[in-house]
Amino acid sequence: MGEFLSRPGGHGRLSSHSGLWRICEGHNSCIPLIDPFASESLDASTSVQHLISLHRAVLVVLPVSLVLIVCGWICGLLSSLAQSIRLLLFTGCYFLLGGALTLAGVIIYISYSQLAFAETARQYGPQHMQDVRISFGWSLALAWGSCAAESLSGALLLTAARGLSLGGQPGAPHSVVI
């Protein structure tokens, strides 16, 4: 997530990467983050408790979104093969819900990262944080792509259900290809 660049005349370039479960500094030094589900009794400030609750939300929302994608793919395949209007409607709505959940997870993670950076700057002073650059890399692009693909899949499945429902009328096509 973040990268620390040393000042000119310093000792070179240091790199720090953080994710949902650990922070890695340098090439081989990784430490696990606080377990957000076991940290209820942690004596910390309100802002740190808020960060922990955001971290907890991200750890729940993003994996649930992944499970929704896999289950939605199976439901989509079955509903397309069965050409059932109800299953297509259900799966289309299911994918739209999954897209919204992925979007919520991405927004929460970005908010969490921004607040974590602000809290670190507050604790250690802005002069220590002036060379820190935050970037999300390929994982954020993949999450945005997933959100778009889920939403598009939901819209296509709803369109297929509409096409099948119109298929019962005379002169209309009798099958829908997704």
Steps between C-alpha positions, in 0.01 A plus 500: 500500500762754596856560404754701695763683299800630688614858476780602264831413660334223702569131496313414182149391438294319759178328414204409718192311381189434704190299430208356689701263719860623529752778441828429325795736534800448280531170320465234771358662812122446537290543813133405545245770572290507815219246484199733463258239634694442824583866568179600681681519834791697350560824688523744209374841398168544324670565168698174527184312598329650193790379282469152651126493425565609140763228469250250638240612243747462212599152620135395490363683193768413244511121562117488505507678166735235364268222619207680333692507172564125505145411604360748248701343221353159584146641524549688172614188321209294634241766426632547145493127433152461650376817327294575809373856522486493880853364532631757252330781692636369830852460363495844336396664827756284682780629276385860542509449878848348470618799295364739763672300776831507312465875449426547871806291593728705273364827641545380858856385427596833343346684796682270743833564325450876502405505870791270591740736324348803677519326839863404441583858399324626814696263725845543346474846351456614143876544448545121525227438244587755230684245284234230528307427183185289509406291200268204471642330193352213307270380779288814486478481120392137533232595756364777273497256208317245712238757601443597137485137385250407771277795415519424127424131565199594711369733230551236228324232705206734564490575125503126427208450740310777323576338165372164623183654641430661162577165334158365599330744262430390140769595252765555768823294517478193722851498646746746644876465474707668768 
